[in-house]
Amino acid sequence: MHIGDFDAAAGAISNTRRWLRLPRGDGYPDGMTTDSAGRLWIAHWAGGCVTCHAPDDARELARIELPTSNITNVAFGGPDLRTLFITSARAELSDQQLASQPLAGALFAVRTDAAGVAPARFGG
């Protein structure tokens, strides 16, 4: 994953640089969200986990292992925005994998110490 400097006036990104490379075996980054501290939470497709990364140097701060491999997205919710909702998929799994991952395709809810960001209203 790369980051860069954004010039709002020009609408341009410059000075792109690598911010994070997932270790081999951790799958591929899929859906992501940020929390109120600016940390990035990443769903790992074919990695069976969600990781949380520091906004400055991308170091891994937390890892949530899940009982299925294809993790698709993450979002904070609940009354205090401290529940991380995690979606998964059954797609691209063989019959044997599906048999060993009966929760593939499930929605998981994990309580965290982190708080999400309240949604912003778009438009009127």
All heavy atoms as an XYZ file, in Angstrom:
919
protein
N       0.837     -1.157      0.000
C       0.000      0.000      0.000
C       0.891      1.231      0.000
O       1.909      1.269      0.659
C      -0.898     -0.008      1.235
C      -1.836     -1.202      1.270
S      -2.744     -1.360      2.803
C      -3.732      0.096      2.768
N       0.452      2.232     -0.731
C       1.227      3.458     -0.861
C       0.445      4.647     -0.313
O      -0.781      4.638     -0.280
C       1.566      3.716     -2.329
C       2.557      2.752     -2.867
N       2.203      1.500     -3.306
C       3.882      2.838     -3.025
C       3.282      0.860     -3.723
N       4.313      1.647     -3.566
N       1.165      5.650      0.111
C       0.573      6.919      0.525
C       1.250      8.027     -0.263
O       2.275      7.814     -0.907
C       0.711      7.177      2.038
C       2.187      7.239      2.449
C      -0.045      6.148      2.839
C       2.413      7.703      3.871
N       0.683      9.201     -0.205
C       1.272     10.335     -0.897
C       0.779     11.636     -0.292
O      -0.068     11.641      0.598
N       1.328     12.721     -0.768
C       0.923     14.053     -0.321
C      -0.182     14.540     -1.245
O      -0.069     14.426     -2.471
C       2.112     15.005     -0.352
C       3.245     14.520      0.552
O       2.942     13.982      1.639
O       4.416     14.673      0.164
N      -1.246     15.096     -0.664
C      -2.385     15.548     -1.451
C      -2.440     17.066     -1.466
O      -2.429     17.722     -0.429
C      -3.682     14.988     -0.880
C      -4.896     15.401     -1.670
C      -5.076     14.964     -2.971
C      -5.847     16.233     -1.114
C      -6.192     15.348     -3.707
C      -6.968     16.623     -1.838
C      -7.138     16.172     -3.136
N      -2.508     17.620     -2.654
C      -2.658     19.066     -2.860
C      -4.124     19.301     -3.205
O      -4.559     19.046     -4.332
C      -1.745     19.527     -3.998
C      -1.858     21.009     -4.296
O      -2.852     21.648     -3.880
O      -0.955     21.538     -4.963
N      -4.907     19.787     -2.219
C      -6.344     19.964     -2.408
C      -6.650     20.988     -3.501
O      -7.599     20.816     -4.262
C      -7.000     20.376     -1.097
N      -5.864     22.042     -3.571
C      -6.116     23.086     -4.573
C      -5.960     22.541     -5.990
O      -6.748     22.860     -6.875
C      -5.173     24.271     -4.362
N      -4.951     21.717     -6.198
C      -4.699     21.161     -7.530
C      -5.421     19.827     -7.738
O      -5.528     19.346     -8.861
C      -3.195     20.973     -7.741
N      -5.855     19.210     -6.630
C      -6.478     17.896     -6.735
C      -5.486     16.840     -7.173
O      -5.835     15.902     -7.878
N      -4.223     16.989     -6.736
C      -3.158     16.093     -7.201
C      -2.449     15.423     -6.031
O      -2.313     15.993     -4.947
C      -2.149     16.887     -8.018
N      -1.982     14.216     -6.283
C      -1.185     13.459     -5.315
C       0.248     13.427     -5.811
O       0.511     13.174     -6.982
C      -1.723     12.026     -5.152
C      -3.161     12.073     -4.614
C      -0.821     11.209     -4.240
C      -3.844     10.729     -4.582
N       1.191     13.686     -4.902
C       2.608     13.639     -5.255
C       3.376     12.924     -4.150
O       2.826     12.596     -3.106
C       3.153     15.062     -5.445
O       3.063     15.775     -4.220
N       4.659     12.711     -4.400
C       5.544     12.113     -3.404
C       4.999     10.786     -2.862
O       5.006     10.546     -1.665
C       5.792     13.116     -2.259
C       6.922     12.673     -1.360
O       7.841     11.978     -1.787
N       6.853     13.056     -0.103
N       4.538      9.906     -3.764
C       4.016      8.621     -3.309
C       5.151      7.751     -2.793
O       6.283      7.811     -3.291
C       3.262      7.878     -4.429
O       4.138      7.667     -5.517
C       2.039      8.652     -4.875
N       4.837      6.984     -1.759
C       5.825      6.100     -1.150
C       5.109      4.916     -0.502
O       3.936      5.010     -0.149
C       6.656      6.861     -0.131
C       5.847      7.503      0.963
C       6.467      8.826      1.426
N       5.656      9.547      2.372
C       4.776     10.490      2.068
N       4.551     10.813      0.822
N       4.093     11.117      3.000
N       5.862      3.820     -0.355
C       5.297      2.619      0.259
C       5.063      2.895      1.740
O       5.939      3.372      2.443
C       6.228      1.427      0.103
C       5.593      0.145      0.649
C       6.471     -1.068      0.454
N       6.970     -1.180     -0.893
C       6.324     -1.789     -1.906
N       5.170     -2.337     -1.701
N       6.863     -1.846     -3.103
N       3.862      2.571      2.188
C       3.510      2.755      3.586
C       3.427      1.415      4.308
O       3.820      1.293      5.450
C       2.175      3.499      3.677
C       1.718      3.783      5.065
C       2.242      4.716      5.910
C       0.662      3.144      5.763
N       1.559      4.685      7.108
C       0.578      3.724      7.034
C      -0.228      2.130      5.438
C      -0.363      3.337      7.988
C      -1.169      1.742      6.376
C      -1.226      2.349      7.632
N       2.925      0.381      3.606
C       2.738     -0.925      4.234
C       2.862     -2.028      3.198
O       2.333     -1.918      2.099
C       1.345     -0.995      4.881
C       0.904     -2.341      5.437
C       1.764     -2.739      6.634
C      -0.555     -2.282      5.839
N       3.570     -3.065      3.555
C       3.605     -4.295      2.764
C       3.200     -5.416      3.712
O       3.838     -5.611      4.751
C       4.999     -4.562      2.208
C       5.052     -5.858      1.382
C       6.463     -6.216      0.961
N       7.022     -5.242      0.054
C       7.008     -5.350     -1.276
N       6.455     -6.388     -1.845
N       7.550     -4.422     -2.024
N       2.139     -6.145      3.355
C       1.692     -7.245      4.196
C       2.657     -8.419      4.054
O       3.114     -8.713      2.947
C       0.284     -7.688      3.793
C      -0.820     -6.660      4.006
C      -2.153     -7.231      3.530
C      -0.912     -6.230      5.453
N       2.958     -9.090      5.158
C       3.847    -10.254      5.085
C       3.232    -11.372      4.250
O       2.002    -11.502      4.175
C       3.986    -10.703      6.545
C       3.481     -9.578      7.369
C       2.544     -8.798      6.522
N       4.075    -12.164      3.642
C       3.620    -13.324      2.879
C       2.779    -14.206      3.800
O       3.116    -14.383      4.962
C       4.838    -14.104      2.389
C       4.508    -15.040      1.278
C       5.738    -15.437      0.587
N       5.539    -14.762     -0.681
C       6.290    -14.834     -1.730
N       7.345    -15.465     -1.709
N       6.026    -14.236     -2.845
N       1.668    -14.695      3.301
C       0.784    -15.532      4.100
C      -0.331    -14.766      4.786
O      -1.239    -15.359      5.351
N      -0.264    -13.433      4.759
C      -1.302    -12.612      5.379
C      -2.408    -12.242      4.403
O      -3.272    -11.431      4.715
C      -0.705    -11.331      5.962
C      -0.392    -11.447      7.440
O      -0.531    -12.556      8.002
O      -0.013    -10.433      8.037
N      -2.392    -12.812      3.214
C      -3.433    -12.531      2.243
C      -3.248    -11.174      1.590
O      -2.131    -10.645      1.516
N      -4.369    -10.609      1.142
C      -4.365     -9.357      0.396
C      -5.290     -8.353      1.080
O      -6.346     -8.735      1.584
C      -4.854     -9.604     -1.041
C      -4.074    -10.691     -1.714
C      -4.515    -12.007     -1.693
C      -2.861    -10.405     -2.331
C      -3.770    -13.025     -2.290
C      -2.111    -11.406     -2.924
C      -2.575    -12.717     -2.899
O      -1.831    -13.704     -3.486
N      -4.931     -7.074      1.088
C      -5.813     -6.091      1.713
C      -7.121     -5.978      0.937
O      -7.115     -5.946     -0.285
C      -5.010     -4.787      1.654
C      -4.014     -4.983      0.573
C      -3.738     -6.456      0.502
N      -8.216     -5.972      1.672
C      -9.527     -5.801      1.044
C     -10.157     -4.561      1.664
O      -9.563     -3.496      1.624
C     -10.368     -7.068      1.225
C     -11.454     -7.205      0.163
O     -11.734     -6.228     -0.557
O     -12.053     -8.289      0.051
N     -11.314     -4.656      2.281
C     -11.964     -3.485      2.853
C     -11.192     -2.919      4.033
O     -10.453     -3.626      4.716
N     -11.367     -1.618      4.259
C     -10.632     -0.926      5.322
C     -11.508      0.135      5.958
O     -12.463      0.606      5.359
C      -9.398     -0.228      4.749
C      -8.444     -1.138      4.058
S      -7.153     -0.191      3.218
C      -6.684     -1.371      1.981
N     -11.135      0.519      7.172
C     -11.766      1.645      7.846
C     -10.736      2.279      8.770
O      -9.690      1.683      9.043
C     -13.021      1.219      8.636
O     -13.753      2.379      9.026
C     -12.675      0.395      9.870
N     -11.029      3.477      9.224
C     -10.174      4.133     10.212
C     -10.969      4.326     11.496
O     -12.204      4.377     11.483
C      -9.658      5.498      9.727
O     -10.765      6.308      9.349
C      -8.718      5.339      8.541
N     -10.230      4.442     12.604
C     -10.881      4.717     13.880
C     -10.642      6.171     14.272
O     -10.018      6.932     13.524
C     -10.419      3.727     14.958
C      -8.941      3.804     15.300
O      -8.307      4.856     15.069
O      -8.414      2.810     15.827
N     -11.137      6.563     15.436
C     -11.062      7.970     15.850
C      -9.637      8.434     16.125
O      -9.382      9.639     16.175
C     -11.941      8.205     17.071
O     -11.500      7.396     18.151
N      -8.700      7.509     16.274
C      -7.290      7.866     16.477
C      -6.509      7.872     15.160
O      -5.295      8.046     15.162
C      -6.637      6.904     17.470
N      -7.190      7.633     14.042
C      -6.536      7.644     12.740
C      -5.866      6.334     12.364
O      -5.194      6.255     11.338
N      -6.059      5.290     13.162
C      -5.475      3.986     12.844
C      -6.260      3.328     11.717
O      -7.468      3.513     11.605
C      -5.465      3.103     14.090
C      -4.582      3.663     15.186
C      -4.749      2.909     16.478
N      -6.086      3.186     17.016
C      -6.347      3.358     18.302
N      -5.379      3.274     19.199
N      -7.575      3.595     18.718
N      -5.567      2.553     10.883
C      -6.181      1.875      9.749
C      -6.445      0.419     10.105
O      -5.533     -0.299     10.535
C      -5.264      1.951      8.523
C      -5.799      1.315      7.247
C      -7.017      2.079      6.732
C      -4.707      1.266      6.186
N      -7.673     -0.029      9.913
C      -8.089     -1.414     10.141
C      -8.290     -2.051      8.773
O      -9.020     -1.518      7.936
C      -9.373     -1.455     10.953
C      -9.200     -0.913     12.346
C      -9.090      0.392     12.710
C      -9.093     -1.673     13.538
N      -8.922      0.497     14.072
C      -8.920     -0.763     14.607
C      -9.125     -3.039     13.834
C      -8.785     -1.167     15.935
C      -9.002     -3.441     15.149
C      -8.829     -2.519     16.188
N      -7.635     -3.199      8.530
C      -7.627     -3.825      7.211
C      -8.179     -5.246      7.284
O      -7.721     -6.066      8.093
C      -6.189     -3.893      6.649
C      -5.559     -2.505      6.600
C      -6.181     -4.547      5.267
C      -4.072     -2.520      6.243
N      -9.144     -5.564      6.409
C      -9.638     -6.927      6.230
C      -8.679     -7.645      5.282
O      -8.309     -7.100      4.250
C     -11.049     -6.897      5.651
N      -8.281     -8.864      5.627
C      -7.314     -9.625      4.826
C      -8.020    -10.750      4.057
O      -8.389    -11.764      4.642
C      -6.242    -10.244      5.719
C      -5.333     -9.257      6.351
N      -3.993     -9.219      6.083
C      -5.568     -8.260      7.246
C      -3.423     -8.258      6.789
N      -4.366     -7.654      7.503
N      -8.192    -10.554      2.745
C      -8.723    -11.613      1.875
C      -7.675    -12.704      1.784
O      -6.501    -12.424      1.555
C      -9.018    -11.035      0.493
C      -9.550    -12.051     -0.468
C      -8.817    -12.833     -1.310
C     -10.913    -12.400     -0.663
N      -9.646    -13.645     -2.036
C     -10.948    -13.404     -1.650
C     -12.117    -11.970     -0.096
C     -12.132    -13.982     -2.086
C     -13.294    -12.542     -0.543
C     -13.299    -13.538     -1.523
N      -8.075    -13.951      1.985
C      -7.178    -15.121      1.963
C      -6.160    -15.062      3.092
O      -5.154    -15.762      3.046
C      -6.487    -15.270      0.610
N      -6.424    -14.263      4.114
C      -5.515    -14.159      5.257
C      -6.174    -14.493      6.583
O      -5.493    -14.684      7.587
N      -7.501    -14.524      6.607
C      -8.221    -14.936      7.806
C      -8.077    -14.023      8.999
O      -8.161    -14.485     10.142
N      -7.869    -12.742      8.758
C      -7.685    -11.836      9.898
C      -8.015    -10.404      9.525
O      -8.204    -10.071      8.361
C      -6.261    -11.920     10.437
S      -5.002    -11.261      9.320
N      -8.063     -9.577     10.572
C      -8.137     -8.125     10.452
C      -6.954     -7.587     11.234
O      -6.665     -8.073     12.339
C      -9.452     -7.572     11.038
C      -9.421     -6.063     11.133
C     -10.642     -8.042     10.228
N      -6.253     -6.614     10.676
C      -5.156     -5.990     11.410
C      -5.421     -4.496     11.556
O      -6.118     -3.888     10.756
C      -3.791     -6.205     10.718
O      -3.870     -5.748      9.360
C      -3.367     -7.663     10.760
N      -4.825     -3.941     12.613
C      -4.914     -2.506     12.887
C      -3.500     -1.946     12.818
O      -2.570     -2.525     13.390
C      -5.514     -2.281     14.273
S      -5.466     -0.565     14.819
N      -3.333     -0.807     12.122
C      -2.004     -0.241     11.891
C      -1.924      1.214     12.324
O      -2.872      1.988     12.135
C      -1.639     -0.362     10.404
C      -1.589     -1.783      9.962
N      -0.439     -2.528     10.009
C      -2.560     -2.615      9.523
C      -0.698     -3.749      9.592
N      -1.989     -3.820      9.295
N      -0.766      1.576     12.865
C      -0.507      2.951     13.298
C      -0.504      3.868     12.083
O       0.013      3.509     11.028
C       0.838      3.033     14.016
N      -1.072      5.077     12.226
C      -1.151      5.978     11.076
C       0.191      6.549     10.631
O       0.361      6.886      9.468
C      -2.078      7.097     11.567
C      -1.993      7.057     13.045
C      -1.711      5.633     13.415
N       1.162      6.620     11.522
C       2.442      7.247     11.159
C       3.403      6.292     10.471
O       3.949      6.597      9.420
C       3.099      7.895     12.379
C       3.280      6.928     13.543
O       2.801      5.774     13.480
O       3.906      7.336     14.540
N       3.586      5.099     11.022
C       4.614      4.202     10.473
C       4.081      2.822     10.063
O       4.860      1.937      9.733
C       5.762      4.045     11.464
C       5.329      3.434     12.788
O       4.161      2.996     12.906
O       6.154      3.406     13.717
N       2.771      2.625     10.110
C       2.107      1.388      9.669
C       2.386      0.170     10.537
O       1.997     -0.937     10.180
C       2.444      1.065      8.211
N       3.035      0.342     11.685
C       3.298     -0.837     12.516
C       1.976     -1.484     12.937
O       0.978     -0.794     13.140
C       4.176     -0.496     13.710
C       3.510      0.287     14.791
C       4.522      0.753     15.867
N       3.872      1.570     16.856
C       3.514      2.839     16.703
N       3.749      3.453     15.568
N       2.910      3.494     17.674
N       1.978     -2.806     13.051
C       0.773     -3.538     13.423
C       0.536     -3.371     14.920
O       1.401     -3.695     15.735
C       0.912     -5.011     13.062
C      -0.368     -5.791     13.278
C      -0.267     -7.226     12.834
O       0.118     -7.477     11.662
O      -0.571     -8.104     13.656
N      -0.651     -2.896     15.269
C      -1.004     -2.644     16.663
C      -1.930     -3.711     17.232
O      -1.946     -3.936     18.435
C      -1.693     -1.278     16.789
C      -0.884     -0.079     16.308
C      -1.740      1.174     16.320
C       0.360      0.094     17.166
N      -2.708     -4.336     16.370
C      -3.648     -5.365     16.816
C      -3.942     -6.302     15.657
O      -3.807     -5.924     14.488
C      -4.945     -4.729     17.302
N      -4.336     -7.522     16.015
C      -4.692     -8.528     15.013
C      -5.869     -9.320     15.564
O      -5.841     -9.766     16.706
C      -3.515     -9.464     14.741
C      -3.822    -10.584     13.751
C      -2.575    -11.415     13.481
N      -1.664    -10.658     12.656
C      -1.430    -10.904     11.360
N      -2.038    -11.911     10.763
N      -0.585    -10.161     10.690
N      -6.890     -9.473     14.748
C      -8.049    -10.288     15.097
C      -8.076    -11.466     14.137
O      -8.261    -11.296     12.933
C      -9.358     -9.473     14.967
C      -9.321     -8.247     15.884
C     -10.564    -10.360     15.277
C     -10.430     -7.247     15.626
N      -7.837    -12.663     14.661
C      -7.881    -13.889     13.853
C      -9.338    -14.329     13.739
O     -10.097    -14.242     14.715
C      -7.052    -14.993     14.515
C      -5.579    -14.664     14.666
C      -4.795    -14.721     13.360
O      -5.295    -15.292     12.368
O      -3.678    -14.190     13.342
N      -9.716    -14.817     12.570
C     -11.086    -15.242     12.333
C     -11.107    -16.674     11.817
O     -10.118    -17.148     11.247
C     -11.756    -14.284     11.349
C     -11.889    -12.874     11.960
C     -11.845    -11.810     10.908
C     -13.139    -12.789     12.790
N     -12.248    -17.376     11.988
C     -12.314    -18.804     11.621
C     -12.643    -19.064     10.156
O     -13.142    -20.130      9.807
C     -13.434    -19.318     12.535
C     -14.349    -18.145     12.680
C     -13.428    -16.944     12.721
N     -12.370    -18.096      9.308
C     -12.575    -18.267      7.871
C     -11.530    -17.422      7.143
O     -11.037    -16.433      7.691
C     -14.014    -17.892      7.457
O     -14.189    -18.174      6.080
C     -14.344    -16.456      7.769
N     -11.174    -17.803      5.939
C     -10.029    -17.169      5.281
C     -10.341    -15.883      4.517
O      -9.520    -14.973      4.483
C      -9.331    -18.159      4.351
O     -10.239    -18.626      3.377
N     -11.514    -15.797      3.904
C     -11.786    -14.650      3.037
C     -12.532    -13.545      3.787
O     -13.761    -13.497      3.807
C     -12.561    -15.094      1.795
C     -11.709    -15.970      0.904
O     -10.483    -15.994      1.029
N     -12.331    -16.685     -0.002
N     -11.771    -12.639      4.364
C     -12.326    -11.515      5.111
C     -12.445    -10.344      4.143
O     -11.481     -9.989      3.462
C     -11.441    -11.164      6.323
C     -11.189    -12.420      7.174
C     -12.061    -10.052      7.140
C     -12.445    -13.132      7.636
N     -13.633     -9.740      4.087
C     -13.912     -8.787      3.016
C     -13.972     -7.325      3.435
O     -13.577     -6.456      2.663
C     -15.230     -9.139      2.321
O     -16.271     -9.174      3.300
C     -15.134    -10.479      1.622
N     -14.502     -7.028      4.624
C     -14.627     -5.614      4.990
C     -14.775     -5.459      6.490
O     -15.054     -6.430      7.200
C     -15.816     -4.969      4.272
C     -15.561     -3.514      3.947
O     -14.713     -2.856      4.545
N     -16.303     -2.987      2.992
N     -14.586     -4.225      6.947
C     -14.688     -3.887      8.365
C     -15.381     -2.530      8.502
O     -15.214     -1.661      7.655
C     -13.302     -3.824      9.043
C     -12.686     -5.189      9.167
C     -12.348     -2.917      8.273
N     -16.155     -2.369      9.584
C     -16.812     -1.089      9.868
C     -17.128     -1.027     11.356
O     -17.539     -2.033     11.951
C     -18.088     -0.949      9.064
N     -16.931      0.133     11.948
C     -17.288      0.323     13.350
C     -18.763      0.665     13.454
O     -19.319      1.371     12.615
C     -16.453      1.447     13.978
C     -15.058      1.026     14.299
C     -14.018      1.334     13.444
C     -14.775      0.324     15.461
C     -12.715      0.947     13.732
C     -13.489     -0.074     15.756
C     -12.454      0.239     14.897
N     -19.402      0.167     14.505
C     -20.811      0.448     14.735
C     -21.161      0.230     16.186
O     -20.286      0.116     17.052
N     -22.447      0.156     16.453
C     -22.945      0.029     17.811
C     -23.132      1.408     18.429
O     -22.686      2.414     17.875
N     -23.775      1.471     19.584
C     -24.104      2.754     20.195
C     -22.892      3.628     20.513
O     -22.977      4.854     20.460
C     -24.847      2.387     21.478
C     -24.964      0.927     21.521
C     -24.274      0.337     20.339
N     -21.760      2.998     20.825
C     -20.553      3.771     21.153
C     -19.456      3.628     20.098
O     -18.318      4.041     20.310
C     -20.022      3.379     22.527
C     -19.643      1.905     22.617
O     -19.812      1.166     21.617
O     -19.181      1.480     23.686
N     -19.794      3.042     18.953
C     -18.861      2.847     17.829
C     -17.627      2.034     18.213
O     -16.570      2.188     17.627
C     -18.443      4.190     17.215
C     -19.566      4.998     16.572
C     -19.051      6.374     16.163
C     -20.140      4.261     15.380
N     -17.755      1.131     19.181
C     -16.630      0.299     19.612
C     -16.780     -1.172     19.205
O     -15.994     -2.012     19.603
C     -16.423      0.410     21.116
C     -15.913      1.779     21.524
C     -15.575      1.843     23.009
N     -15.112      3.170     23.361
C     -13.865      3.598     23.259
N     -12.932      2.787     22.794
N     -13.534      4.816     23.606
N     -17.781     -1.466     18.402
C     -17.936     -2.817     17.867
C     -17.454     -2.797     16.422
O     -17.918     -1.991     15.613
C     -19.403     -3.280     17.936
O     -19.818     -3.260     19.301
C     -19.557     -4.685     17.372
N     -16.508     -3.670     16.117
C     -15.993     -3.787     14.754
C     -16.782     -4.900     14.068
O     -16.729     -6.059     14.486
C     -14.504     -4.105     14.760
C     -13.818     -4.097     13.400
C     -13.835     -2.694     12.792
C     -12.390     -4.600     13.512
N     -17.548     -4.530     13.054
C     -18.287     -5.506     12.264
C     -17.401     -5.945     11.109
O     -16.813     -5.115     10.421
C     -19.604     -4.909     11.760
C     -20.580     -4.668     12.883
C     -20.671     -3.428     13.481
C     -21.374     -5.701     13.350
C     -21.549     -3.203     14.532
C     -22.258     -5.494     14.404
C     -22.344     -4.234     14.994
N     -17.291     -7.261     10.947
C     -16.363     -7.853      9.980
C     -17.147     -8.799      9.073
O     -17.793     -9.730      9.554
C     -15.253     -8.638     10.716
C     -14.535     -7.737     11.724
C     -14.282     -9.268      9.723
C     -13.666     -8.491     12.717
N     -17.067     -8.553      7.766
C     -17.747     -9.437      6.821
C     -16.753    -10.430      6.225
O     -15.555    -10.164      6.133
C     -18.423     -8.639      5.684
O     -17.434     -7.862      4.997
C     -19.511     -7.724      6.228
N     -17.294    -11.566      5.821
C     -16.468    -12.601      5.191
C     -17.219    -13.132      3.970
O     -18.384    -12.799      3.755
C     -16.175    -13.731      6.183
O     -17.366    -14.433      6.519
N     -16.534    -13.951      3.180
C     -17.136    -14.466      1.946
C     -16.908    -15.964      1.800
O     -15.925    -16.511      2.311
C     -16.537    -13.750      0.736
N     -17.812    -16.591      1.073
C     -17.676    -18.001      0.727
C     -17.060    -18.154     -0.662
O     -16.647    -19.235     -1.051
C     -19.051    -18.674      0.738
C     -19.709    -18.651      2.102
C     -21.141    -19.166      2.054
N     -21.262    -20.485      1.475
C     -21.133    -21.634      2.145
N     -20.878    -21.602      3.434
N     -21.264    -22.787      1.538
N     -16.996    -17.065     -1.414
C     -16.497    -17.091     -2.787
C     -15.064    -17.619     -2.841
O     -14.272    -17.388     -1.935
C     -16.546    -15.683     -3.382
N     -14.768    -18.316     -3.909
C     -13.426    -18.821     -4.212
C     -12.923    -19.871     -3.228
O     -11.728    -20.146     -3.162
C     -12.420    -17.667     -4.336
C     -12.775    -16.701     -5.444
C     -11.779    -15.568     -5.602
O     -10.647    -15.670     -5.096
O     -12.153    -14.576     -6.258
N     -13.831    -20.472     -2.448
C     -13.445    -21.563     -1.552
C     -13.912    -22.887     -2.153
O     -15.033    -22.982     -2.656
C     -14.059    -21.371     -0.161
C     -13.584    -20.154      0.629
C     -14.339    -20.050      1.953
C     -12.088    -20.189      0.867
N     -13.072    -23.886     -2.076
C     -13.421    -25.217     -2.586
C     -14.433    -25.869     -1.628
O     -14.635    -25.402     -0.500
C     -12.166    -26.088     -2.678
O     -11.689    -26.367     -1.364
N     -15.022    -26.961     -2.059
C     -15.948    -27.697     -1.192
C     -15.247    -28.130      0.093
O     -15.832    -28.081      1.176
C     -16.526    -28.912     -1.926
C     -17.512    -28.517     -3.027
O     -18.018    -27.369     -2.992
O     -17.765    -29.352     -3.916
N     -14.001    -28.553     -0.026
C     -13.228    -28.975      1.147
C     -12.990    -27.791      2.096
O     -13.123    -27.921      3.312
C     -11.896    -29.589      0.717
C     -11.076    -30.103      1.869
C      -9.766    -30.739      1.399
O      -9.443    -30.735      0.228
N      -9.013    -31.276      2.348
N     -12.639    -26.634      1.544
C     -12.435    -25.449      2.376
C     -13.738    -25.024      3.044
O     -13.742    -24.655      4.217
C     -11.876    -24.296      1.538
C     -10.432    -24.493      1.125
C      -9.991    -23.445      0.113
O     -10.681    -23.177     -0.868
N      -8.830    -22.852      0.364
N     -14.835    -25.074      2.305
C     -16.130    -24.716      2.887
C     -16.495    -25.654      4.032
O     -17.045    -25.216      5.041
C     -17.220    -24.721      1.819
C     -17.180    -23.553      0.836
C     -18.124    -23.797     -0.331
C     -17.504    -22.246      1.536
N     -16.172    -26.935      3.881
C     -16.459    -27.893      4.951
C     -15.640    -27.591      6.205
O     -16.125    -27.761      7.325
C     -16.181    -29.319      4.468
N     -14.412    -27.120      6.014
C     -13.560    -26.826      7.175
C     -13.762    -25.407      7.710
O     -13.239    -25.068      8.761
C     -12.081    -27.046      6.822
O     -11.644    -26.070      5.893
N     -14.512    -24.576      6.954
C     -14.789    -23.197      7.367
C     -16.299    -22.956      7.357
O     -16.818    -22.205      6.543
C     -14.100    -22.201      6.428
C     -12.600    -22.315      6.376
C     -11.985    -21.336      5.386
O     -12.437    -20.209      5.237
N     -10.940    -21.784      4.706
N     -17.030    -23.601      8.280
C     -18.496    -23.481      8.250
C     -19.005    -22.053      8.451
O     -20.147    -21.752      8.090
C     -18.959    -24.401      9.376
C     -17.778    -24.559     10.272
C     -16.572    -24.438      9.383
N     -18.194    -21.153      8.983
C     -18.622    -19.771      9.175
C     -18.251    -18.852      8.014
O     -18.453    -17.635      8.088
C     -18.052    -19.218     10.494
C     -18.601    -19.888     11.753
C     -17.924    -19.329     12.996
C     -20.116    -19.728     11.839
N     -17.733    -19.424      6.939
C     -17.427    -18.606      5.758
C     -18.705    -17.940      5.285
O     -19.751    -18.569      5.173
C     -16.829    -19.473      4.651
N     -18.632    -16.641      5.037
C     -19.799    -15.873      4.629
C     -20.513    -15.207      5.789
O     -21.454    -14.439      5.585
N     -20.055    -15.466      7.009
C     -20.709    -14.910      8.200
C     -20.303    -13.461      8.448
O     -19.291    -12.978      7.933
C     -20.354    -15.755      9.428
N     -21.108    -12.803      9.258
C     -20.804    -11.466      9.769
C     -20.362    -11.645     11.214
O     -21.047    -12.288     12.008
C     -22.047    -10.572      9.708
C     -21.951     -9.224     10.412
C     -20.936     -8.314      9.724
C     -23.319     -8.552     10.458
N     -19.204    -11.080     11.563
C     -18.671    -11.159     12.917
C     -18.761     -9.785     13.572
O     -18.623     -8.763     12.899
C     -17.202    -11.611     12.891
C     -17.006    -12.949     12.230
C     -16.702    -13.029     10.878
C     -17.148    -14.121     12.949
C     -16.534    -14.254     10.248
C     -16.977    -15.354     12.334
C     -16.670    -15.420     10.990
N     -18.984     -9.766     14.880
C     -19.011     -8.515     15.645
C     -18.016     -8.680     16.788
O     -18.162     -9.562     17.630
C     -20.408     -8.240     16.185
N     -16.982     -7.832     16.797
C     -15.914     -7.928     17.792
C     -15.840     -6.614     18.562
O     -15.692     -5.543     17.968
C     -14.559     -8.225     17.103
C     -13.436     -8.268     18.116
C     -14.635     -9.522     16.314
N     -15.926     -6.707     19.861
C     -15.816     -5.529     20.718
C     -14.350     -5.106     20.769
O     -13.459     -5.937     20.936
C     -16.313     -5.905     22.114
C     -16.499     -4.775     23.012
C     -17.817     -4.065     22.746
N     -17.898     -2.987     23.707
C     -18.378     -1.805     23.467
N     -18.890     -1.545     22.303
N     -18.390     -0.883     24.381
N     -14.075     -3.807     20.615
C     -12.693     -3.314     20.625
C     -12.536     -2.194     21.648
O     -13.525     -1.623     22.128
C     -12.286     -2.757     19.244
O     -13.009     -1.547     19.002
C     -12.536     -3.751     18.131
N     -11.290     -1.864     21.956
C     -10.990     -0.691     22.780
C     -11.006      0.572     21.928
O     -11.069      1.676     22.463
C      -9.608     -0.835     23.437
C      -9.594     -1.931     24.490
O     -10.655     -2.230     25.061
O      -8.509     -2.487     24.739
N     -10.909      0.400     20.631
C     -10.906      1.536     19.698
C     -12.334      1.988     19.430
O     -13.266      1.194     19.478
C     -10.233      1.136     18.391
N     -12.475      3.261     19.109
C     -13.776      3.799     18.722
C     -13.725      4.232     17.268
O     -12.731      4.803     16.815
C     -14.140      4.996     19.599
N     -14.783      3.959     16.567
C     -14.873      4.382     15.177
C     -15.222      5.857     15.081
O     -15.296      6.572     16.087
N     -15.440      6.284     13.872
C     -15.802      7.671     13.590
C     -17.263      7.687     13.161
O     -17.666      6.885     12.316
C     -14.910      8.256     12.480
C     -15.298      9.680     12.158
C     -13.436      8.172     12.884
N     -18.037      8.594     13.727
C     -19.450      8.689     13.356
C     -19.557      9.016     11.864
O     -18.744      9.765     11.326
C     -20.125      9.774     14.180
N     -20.552      8.447     11.203
C     -20.702      8.711      9.775
C     -21.013     10.181      9.504
O     -21.678     10.832     10.300
C     -21.866      7.801      9.352
C     -22.572      7.438     10.601
C     -21.593      7.573     11.722
N     -20.522     10.661      8.403
C     -20.797     12.036      7.984
C     -22.005     12.030      7.058
O     -22.141     11.135      6.227
C     -19.581     12.620      7.282
N     -22.812     13.004      7.197
C     -23.997     13.120      6.348
C     -23.591     13.754      5.022
O     -22.917     14.778      4.995
C     -25.034     13.957      7.051
C     -26.349     13.885      6.396
C     -27.397     14.569      7.247
N     -28.657     14.158      6.694
C     -29.569     13.493      7.346
N     -29.395     13.219      8.596
N     -30.666     13.138      6.746
N     -23.990     13.122      3.928
C     -23.663     13.645      2.597
C     -24.881     14.385      2.055
O     -25.991     13.896      2.099
C     -23.294     12.485      1.660
C     -22.898     12.931      0.294
C     -21.658     13.502      0.069
C     -23.773     12.815     -0.772
C     -21.282     13.929     -1.206
C     -23.421     13.234     -2.044
C     -22.162     13.803     -2.252
N     -24.664     15.563      1.559
C     -25.769     16.334      1.007
C     -26.532     17.084      2.083
O     -26.011     17.415      3.143
N     -27.826     17.321      1.847
C     -28.680     18.126      2.710
C     -28.869     17.561      4.027
O     -29.030     17.967      5.054
